[in-house]
Amino acid sequence: MVLTGFLVLLLAGFFQGSFGLGMKEYKPLSWEAFWSLFSIIAMVCIPLIWTYIEVPNFFEYISATPSSTLFKGAFCGLFWGITAIGFGKAIDLIGMSLTYGIAMGVSAAVGALFPLFSIGNKANSSFFTFLIIGIIVMLLGVAVITKAGIMKDSQATAGDSGNKTSNSTLGLILAFISGLGSAAQNIGFTYAGVVSGLAVQNGENPTSASLIAWIVVFAGGFIANFGYAIYLLAKNKTFNTLSGEGCGKGYLKVLITSFMWYAALATYGKATVLLGTLGPVVGWIAFMALALVISNGWGIKTGEWDNTGKAKQVLYVGNLILIISWIIVGYSNTLI
């Protein structure tokens, strides 16, 4: 069952590391047009349809959950939603590899610690020791990758230091904050796990029931993301890009990006069930590390690291360290 959990986690990591491709080139849609559609499809339509297919009466379990629990989960989603806007902007400013590196490093460390401390004495000392080692190794890998990104960026800005440097600084800040928001996503999932627990008690398949928790989290996330996108559409008067020439291509990209984004979290949720009691801890760290390796691979393939010399070599070292951290965290799960 644990092995199956890690295999599912591999799939989740692939989706998580790949969905950002759609955010790099969203023309002919404006950024806000793309984001408004993404918010509707990824955070409302696909989650509701997918959850309904697996748990048709999921709303009954949400209704039976204490409002305070729902609020905590949705509030974490709201915070994540606010910072997710910055994630999309950061990719625009500093590229996919560096954005993922900073955001997922922060997310992995913060997002795993809350569930760990919330489970009390269920974690033994051997597990805890190897888990902390895994987190430290992962953060080392993230630091190396961030260094590679800075080296790459310094080469790119050598001939135009003014505007590009300020954009890079803003991008780094947004990536860091989005990492905190991404961590809140996992914390919200942990809170909303109460809803999934009710479904399991009523005989629902645990892996299917895990989908319900995301409905709660995304309720808050949708408000922030969609609200901001609509504000920009009105401010910039870019509603016309939703129906302009070639918009069909943009719609297809939104649909694919939305599916991959939600599929990442849906399969991650299922993996946490298969991994056992500490699934939200072990799974989140491994999920982030794997996604980061995948995103870096896409960054190389799409030319982000062309002609960067030593920076690219440093990136490879960082990815190797992340893979080692994944192995350590995976081993820690066998010590429970």
C-alpha positions in Angstrom: 0.0 0.0 0.0 2.9 2.4 0.8 4.6 1.5 -2.4 1.4 2.2 -4.3 1.2 5.6 -2.4 4.7 6.6 -3.7 3.8 5.5 -7.2 0.7 7.7 -7.1 2.9 10.5 -5.6 5.2 10.2 -8.7 2.2 10.9 -10.9 1.1 13.8 -8.7 4.6 15.3 -8.8 4.7 15.1 -12.6 1.5 17.0 -12.8 2.6 19.6 -10.2 5.9 20.1 -12.0 4.3 20.4 -15.4 1.2 22.6 -15.1 3.3 25.8 -14.9 4.2 25.4 -18.6 0.7 26.8 -19.5 1.5 29.9 -17.5 4.5 30.8 -19.5 2.8 31.5 -22.8 -0.8 32.4 -22.5 -1.2 34.6 -25.6 -3.5 35.7 -27.2 -5.3 35.9 -23.8 -4.2 38.6 -21.4 -2.8 37.3 -18.1 -5.9 38.3 -16.2 -8.2 36.6 -18.9 -6.2 33.4 -18.6 -6.3 33.5 -14.8 -10.0 34.2 -14.6 -10.7 31.1 -16.8 -8.2 29.1 -14.8 -9.9 30.0 -11.6 -13.3 28.9 -12.8 -12.1 25.6 -14.4 -9.4 24.5 -12.1 -10.9 25.5 -8.7 -14.6 25.0 -9.3 -15.6 23.0 -12.4 -13.0 20.2 -12.4 -13.0 19.6 -8.6 -16.8 19.5 -8.4 -17.2 17.1 -11.4 -14.3 14.8 -10.3 -15.6 14.7 -6.7 -19.2 14.1 -7.8 -18.1 11.2 -9.9 -16.3 9.5 -7.0 -18.5 10.7 -4.1 -21.9 11.7 -5.5 -23.3 12.8 -2.1 -20.1 14.7 -1.0 -22.1 17.9 -0.1 -23.9 16.0 2.7 -20.5 15.5 4.4 -19.6 19.1 4.0 -22.9 20.2 5.5 -22.4 17.9 8.5 -18.9 19.4 9.3 -18.6 22.1 12.0 -18.6 25.5 10.4 -15.4 26.4 12.4 -13.5 23.6 10.7 -14.8 24.6 7.2 -13.8 28.2 7.9 -10.2 27.2 8.8 -9.8 25.1 5.7 -11.4 27.8 3.5 -9.3 30.6 5.1 -6.1 28.7 4.4 -7.4 28.4 0.8 -8.0 32.1 0.7 -4.5 32.9 1.8 -3.1 30.4 -0.7 -5.3 32.0 -3.4 -3.9 35.5 -2.7 -0.3 34.2 -2.9 -1.1 32.0 -6.0 -1.5 35.2 -8.0 2.0 36.1 -7.1 3.2 32.6 -8.3 1.9 33.2 -11.8 3.5 36.7 -11.8 6.8 35.3 -10.5 7.0 32.8 -13.4 6.6 35.8 -15.8 9.4 37.7 -14.0 12.1 35.2 -13.1 11.2 32.0 -15.0 9.8 28.6 -14.2 12.8 27.0 -12.6 13.6 29.7 -10.1 10.0 30.3 -9.1 9.4 26.6 -8.5 12.7 26.3 -6.6 11.9 29.0 -4.0 8.2 28.5 -3.7 8.3 24.7 -3.3 11.3 24.8 -0.9 9.4 27.1 1.5 6.2 25.2 1.0 7.7 21.8 1.7 9.3 22.9 5.0 6.4 24.9 6.3 3.6 22.8 4.9 4.9 19.5 6.3 5.7 20.8 9.8 2.1 21.7 10.8 0.6 18.3 10.1 3.7 16.7 11.8 3.1 18.6 15.0 -0.7 18.2 14.9 -0.5 14.4 15.0 1.1 14.4 18.4 3.1 11.2 19.5 2.3 9.1 16.5 5.7 9.8 15.1 8.6 7.9 16.7 12.1 9.3 17.1 13.7 7.4 14.2 11.0 8.6 11.8 11.3 12.1 13.1 15.2 12.1 12.8 15.2 10.9 9.1 12.3 13.2 8.2 14.2 16.3 9.5 17.3 15.1 7.7 15.2 14.8 4.5 13.9 18.3 5.0 17.4 19.7 5.6 18.7 17.9 2.5 15.8 19.2 0.4 16.3 22.8 1.6 20.0 22.4 0.6 18.9 21.3 -2.8 16.6 24.3 -3.1 19.4 26.6 -2.0 21.7 25.2 -4.7 18.9 25.5 -7.4 18.2 29.1 -6.2 21.9 29.9 -6.6 21.8 28.5 -10.1 18.9 30.7 -10.9 20.7 33.8 -9.6 23.7 32.9 -11.6 21.6 32.5 -14.7 19.7 35.8 -14.0 23.0 37.7 -13.5 24.1 36.7 -17.0 20.8 37.7 -18.5 20.8 41.1 -16.8 24.4 41.9 -17.5 23.5 44.2 -20.3 20.4 45.7 -18.8 20.8 45.9 -15.1 18.1 48.5 -14.2 14.6 47.3 -14.9 15.5 43.6 -15.1 17.1 43.7 -11.6 14.1 45.3 -10.0 11.8 42.8 -11.8 14.0 39.9 -10.5 13.8 41.2 -6.9 10.0 41.4 -7.1 9.9 38.0 -8.6 12.0 36.5 -5.8 9.7 38.1 -3.2 6.6 36.8 -4.9 8.0 33.3 -5.2 8.8 33.3 -1.5 5.4 34.5 -0.4 3.7 32.0 -2.8 5.7 29.3 -1.0 4.1 30.2 2.3 0.7 30.2 0.5 1.3 26.8 -0.9 2.1 25.5 2.5 -1.2 27.0 3.7 -2.8 24.8 1.0 -1.6 21.6 2.7 -2.5 23.0 6.1 -6.0 23.7 4.9 -6.2 20.2 3.4 -5.3 18.8 6.9 -8.0 20.9 8.5 -10.6 19.9 5.9 -9.6 16.3 6.4 -12.4 16.2 9.0 -14.9 16.3 6.1 -13.1 13.4 4.4 -13.1 11.5 7.7 -16.9 11.8 7.9 -17.2 10.3 4.4 -15.0 7.4 5.3 -17.0 6.7 8.5 -20.0 6.5 6.2 -18.4 3.8 4.1 -16.8 5.9 1.3 -13.5 4.8 -0.2 -10.8 6.8 1.7 -8.9 7.7 -1.5 -12.1 9.1 -3.0 -13.1 10.8 0.2 -9.8 12.8 0.1 -11.2 14.8 -2.8 -13.8 16.4 -0.6 -11.3 18.3 1.4 -10.1 20.2 -1.7 -13.6 21.5 -2.3 -13.4 23.3 1.1 -9.9 24.7 0.5 -10.7 25.9 -3.0 -13.8 27.7 -1.9 -11.5 30.3 -0.3 -8.9 30.1 -3.1 -11.4 30.8 -5.8 -12.6 34.0 -4.2 -9.1 35.5 -4.2 -8.0 34.3 -7.6 -11.2 35.0 -9.5 -11.8 38.3 -7.8 -8.4 39.7 -8.6 -8.6 38.5 -12.2 -11.9 40.2 -12.7 -10.6 43.4 -11.1 -7.7 43.4 -13.6 -10.0 42.7 -16.6 -12.0 45.7 -15.7 -9.1 47.9 -14.9 -7.1 47.0 -18.0 -10.1 46.7 -20.2 -8.9 43.4 -21.5 -12.2 41.5 -21.6 -11.9 41.6 -25.4 -9.0 39.1 -25.3 -11.5 36.5 -24.2 -13.0 36.6 -27.7 -10.2 37.9 -29.9 -8.5 36.1 -32.8 -6.9 32.8 -31.8 -8.5 32.8 -28.4 -9.5 29.1 -29.0 -5.9 28.2 -28.6 -5.8 30.1 -25.3 -8.9 28.3 -24.1 -7.4 24.9 -24.8 -4.2 25.8 -22.9 -6.3 27.0 -19.9 -8.2 23.7 -20.0 -5.0 21.5 -20.1 -3.3 23.7 -17.4 -6.4 23.5 -15.2 -6.6 19.7 -15.5 -3.0 19.2 -14.7 -3.0 21.5 -11.8 -6.0 19.9 -10.1 -4.9 16.4 -11.0 -1.7 17.1 -9.1 -3.5 17.9 -5.9 -6.2 15.2 -6.4 -3.6 12.5 -6.8 -1.5 13.9 -4.0 -4.5 13.7 -1.7 -5.0 10.0 -2.7 -1.4 9.3 -2.1 -1.5 10.7 1.5 -4.2 8.1 2.3 -2.1 5.3 0.8 1.0 6.5 2.7 -0.7 6.1 6.1 -1.1 8.3 9.1 1.8 10.6 8.3 0.9 10.8 4.6 0.4 14.6 4.7 3.9 15.0 6.2 6.0 12.6 4.2 3.8 13.0 1.1 4.0 16.8 1.0 7.8 17.0 1.2 8.3 14.3 -1.5 5.6 15.9 -3.6 7.3 19.2 -3.6 10.8 17.8 -4.2 9.7 15.7 -7.1 7.7 18.5 -8.7 10.7 20.7 -8.5 12.9 18.2 -10.3 10.2 17.9 -13.0 9.8 21.7 -13.4 13.5 22.1 -13.7 13.5 19.5 -16.4 10.9 21.4 -18.3 12.8 24.6 -17.8 15.8 23.0 -19.4 13.8 21.6 -22.3 12.0 24.9 -23.0 15.3 26.8 -23.3 15.4 28.7 -20.0 18.9 27.4 -19.3 20.4 27.6 -22.8 23.8 29.2 -22.9 24.0 29.6 -19.1 27.3 27.6 -18.7 28.1 26.9 -15.1 24.7 27.8 -13.9 23.2 24.8 -15.6 25.7 22.5 -14.0 24.8 23.9 -10.6 21.2 23.2 -11.4 22.0 19.6 -12.1 23.7 19.3 -8.7 20.7 20.8 -7.0 18.3 18.4 -8.7 20.5 15.5 -7.6 20.3 16.7 -4.0 16.5 16.9 -4.3 16.4 13.3 -5.5 18.5 12.2 -2.5 16.1 14.0 -0.2 13.2 12.2 -1.8 14.9 8.9 -1.0 15.5 9.9 2.6 12.0 11.0 3.1 10.7 7.8 1.5 12.8 5.7 3.9 11.5 7.7 6.9 8.0 6.5 6.1 9.1 2.9 6.5 10.1 3.6 10.1 6.6 4.5 11.3 
